[in-house]
Amino acid sequence: MSTKEVLVWPETVSKYKRFDYFMLKINFRRCLYACCVYYHVFQDGMIILLLLYVNDMLIACQDKSRIQDLKKMLSEEFDMKDLGAA
């Protein structure tokens, strides 16, 4: 029987914890089944999703202005580079 080990650099863990804290602070929820997926449901029922993978993220919402608002909040908190539409 083989065993597997997962090694994660300490700075990666601390960056994720900081990101996670920030997302929760701005009223996003973390998906119960995938810790790299965050979502927010607005009062009008519109949903915005943020998917995080290593150093990349994908933001999806029907309202582009809400995407821009989230990107602005994130860029004020973190050093980010906008690669445009996927």
C-alpha positions, 0 to 999 in steps of 0.5 A: 500500500502506498502513501502520498504526501502533500507538501505546501510551502508555508508562504502559500498557506499564509497567502491563502489564509489571508485571502480567505479571511478577506473574502469572508470579511467582504461577505463572500461564502466559501463553498462547502465542497471546494475550498477554492470557490467563493460566492456571494448572493446579492439581495436581488438574487444575482450571484457572483462566483470567484474560483481560485486556483494557485495564483489565478482566479476566475470571476463570473457574474451576469453583471459586469459592474459587480465583477469590476467592483470585486476586482477593485476591492481585491486590487486594493488589498492584494498585488494583482494583475488583470489578464482580462476576459477568459 
